[in-house]
Amino acid sequence: MLLLCDPAAAILSYSTYWAVYGALSRHRRGREREKSLCVTQLVYSIQTIIVGCKCIFEGWDELWTNTAFGYNPELPLVEVHLNLSIGFVLYNLHHSLTWYRKGLLHDLILLFRLVLSDMLEYYGLAMVVSSIIASLGSAAYLLYIRKDTTRGHLEFIICFGFSRLLLLFWTLFVVNKAFDPPRTQWRVIGVWSPPCVVAMQLLVFWAEIDSWGSQCRKFRREQWRRYRTSIRNMRKKMEEEAPLKTPFFVTIKAREKWGLAGLASSSPRRVGRVKFES
């Protein structure tokens, strides 16, 4: 349990992300802080990909044979990765509890599985791969930041969804390995361990799918807002260039002359309708 024995990595990670966020949001207020939060998330995604790939390289053989119940202390870099992630989640949890409540449930799920894996001392390698796949989709946010257009947002959603599809395949693989560990592992793990691993992996998969759904709903709202704005601007432009001609009718009542010239009776009246346009 590196978190209790040597929490330096978690503390360093927590402080680093607060420093990055503070530097980005120094002159930002209100909703602009959300962009600083996203950029900090992007920094975490890049760190996860780099450190996670190193973990996979060191534990390549164990990845395909004992990915669900691999012993974390045998791969020290995996424990370092877990504690770096715990530091980021604690930083992100502070925002979720204060003002950015959209990701509160996701942060609690992520913190639960990280701490549980560190305490149980297994499932770390499987979680590293899950984090890398999830971070690949989050790193696609660069496309949206760089372009900040409809096409850039659509490319980000496609890449985000593709990474979640890869996470689905990885989840199925982990579930299979959880109920089919090596024979030597049955003496070490308990009967409750496979359901626990499956539950953690399914929670992670649900949280990532929910994030992708939120991005899709955000894209749909933005497109609807842009459509309404374009229609409003088009109507305004048409009214300025060529005012609409609205037909209306005016009733004219004229007196009929009867009898002597110059004398007019009040009845009967002739009623006519004349059409005008404006």
N, C-alpha and C positions, 0 to 999 in steps of 0.2 A: 504494500500500500504506500506508494510513493507520495501520495497526497498528504498523508499524516507524517511520514518519516522525513520527507524533504519537499516542502511545498514551495520551494524557490521558483520553480518553473511556472506554477500557477500565479504566484504573486507578480513575477516579472511580466507575464502575459497580460494580467489585469492592468498593471500600471502602463504598459506600452500602448494598449488600445485606448485607454483614457487619454494619454498624451496625443495620440493621433486624432481622436475625436475633438479634443480641445483645440488643437491647431487648426482643424478644418472649420469648426463652428465658431471661431473667435468673433467674426463679424456677421454672423447669421442669426436671425431671429425667427421665431414662429415655425412655419412649415419648411423653411429653408434648412432647419436642423435635420430634417429627415434625409436630405441628400447627404449630409455629413455622416449620418448613421449608415447609409448605404455604401459609401466609399470605405468606411471602416470595415464593414462586412466584406467588402471586396478584398481588402488587405488580409483579413483572416482567411478568406478562401485561397488566396495565393500561398499563404504560409502553410495551410493544410495540404495543398497539393504537393508542395516541395518536400515537406517533412514526411508526408504519407507515402510518397513514391520511394523515399529512402527506406521506410519501414518495410514496404513490400519487397524491395530488393534484398533486404537482409533476411526476411522470413518467407522467401518464395516457395521453398519446399513445404513448409508447414501450412502455407496458405491454402493449398489444394487438398491436404490430407486431414488437417485438424484445425480448420479456420474458426469453428465455433468455440472450441475449448482449448485453444492454444494458451500456454502458460505465459502470462505477460512478463514476469521477471526474466524469462529467457531472452526477451527482446527489449532491452532497456530503452531503445528509441520509441517503442510503442508506448511505454509509460510516460515518457517525456511528451509525446504527442497528446496523450490523454490530459495531462496537466496543463499544457498550453491551451487546449480546448476548454478546460474547466475555467481558466482565467478569462477567456473571451466570453463564455456564457455568463459568468458572474457580472462582467461589465455590461453585457447586453440585458441581463435581468434587471439591472438598476434602471435602465431606460424604460423597460416594460412595466415596472412598478410605479414609475413616476409620471411619464407622459405618453410613451409610445406603447399602448396596451395591445396592439394588434398581435404581437408575437409572444405574449406572456405564456400561453399554453405550450407553444413550441419550445420556448426556453426551458420551461420546467421539465418537459419530456427529455430534452437533450441533457440537462444537468443530472437528471435521475439516472439515465443510462451510463453517463460518464463516471459518476461516483460509484454506481453499482459495479461496473466493470473493474474499476480500480480496487474496490473492496474484495470482490470475488477472485481477482487476479486471473481472469480469463475473459474471452470474448473481445479482447482488445484489438486483435488483428482484423477480425470481421468488421468491427466498428470503424477502423481506419479506412478500409476500402469503401464503406458506406459514406464516410465523410468526404472522401476524394470525389466520388461520383456526384454527391450533392454539391460540392464546391465547384465542380466543372460547370454545372448549370448556372451557379451564382456568378462565376467569373465571366459568363457571357453577358453580364450586365455592362461590361465594357462597350459592347456594341451599342447599347442604348445610350450610354453616357457620351460616347464619341459622336454619334449622329443626332440623337435627340429628335428623331423623326418617327413617323408611323412605321416606316420600313425597319428602322433600327429596333423599335419596340417589338415588332413582329418577329424579327430574327432572334431576339432575346427569348421570346416565348417559345419558339420552336426549339432552340438549343436547350432551354430549361426543361421542356417536355421530353426531349430525347434523353437527357440525363436521368430523368425519372423513370423512363422505360428501362434503361440500363440498371437502375436501382431495383426495379421489379425483378429482373432476372437474377440479380445478386441476392435478393431476399429469398427467392425460391431455393437458391443454392445453399444459403445459410440454414434455412429450415430443414432441408434434406440432410445436411451434415449434423444438425443438432440432434436428430433422432437416429443418426447412424455414425456415432463417433468411433474412433479406434477402440479395439477391445481393451487395451490397457487403460483407457480413460474411465471405464465404467467403475473401477475401484476407487477412483479419485473423486469423481463428480457424484452428486446425489441424484435421486430420482426426480427431484423438482427442478434440476438444472436445465434439461431440454425445454420444458415449457417456459421457463424464465427467459431463456435466450430467444425463443420464438416470439414471446410477448414483446421483448425489447426491440427486436428487429421489425416487427409489424408496427409498433408505435412510431419508429423512425420513418418507416415507409409512409404511414398515414400523414405524418407531419409534413413530409416533403411534397406529397401529392396535394395537400391542402394549400401549401405555399404556391404551388403551380396554379391551382384553381383561383387563388386570390389575384395572381398576376393576369390571368385570363379575364377575370371580371373587371379588373382595372383597365385593361386594354379596350374592352367593350364599352365601358363608360366614357373613355376618352374619345373613342371613335364616334359615339353618339353625340357627345358635346361638340366635336368638330363639325359634324354634319349639321346640327342645329345652327351653329355659328355661321357656316357657309350659306345656308338657306336664308338666314336673317340678313347677311350682307348682300346677297344677291337681290333680295326684295328691295332693300334700301337703295341699291344702285339703279334698279329698274325704275323706281319712283322718282329718282333724281333726273334720270335721262329722259324718260317719257312718262309723264303722269298718266295715271289710269283715267279713261273717259267713262264716266258713270252716267248712263241715260236716265233722265227723269222727265215727268210730264207736268204740264201746267194747264189748268182748266181756265178757259176764257169764256165769260158770259157776256153776250152782246144783246142789246134790245132790238126788237123788231119794230119797224115803223108801220103804223096802220092809219088809215083815214087821211086827214089833211096833212099836207107837207109841213114839216117842222114840228109836228106833234108826235110824241112817242109814248106809247103805253108801257106800263111796267110789266105786262105779260102778253103773250108768252115769251120765254127766253130761249135763245139758241145756244146750246152748249157745245163747245169744241175742245179738242185736246191737241196740243202742239208738243212735239218731242224736241227736247234740247239735249245737248251733250256738254259735259264740262271735264 
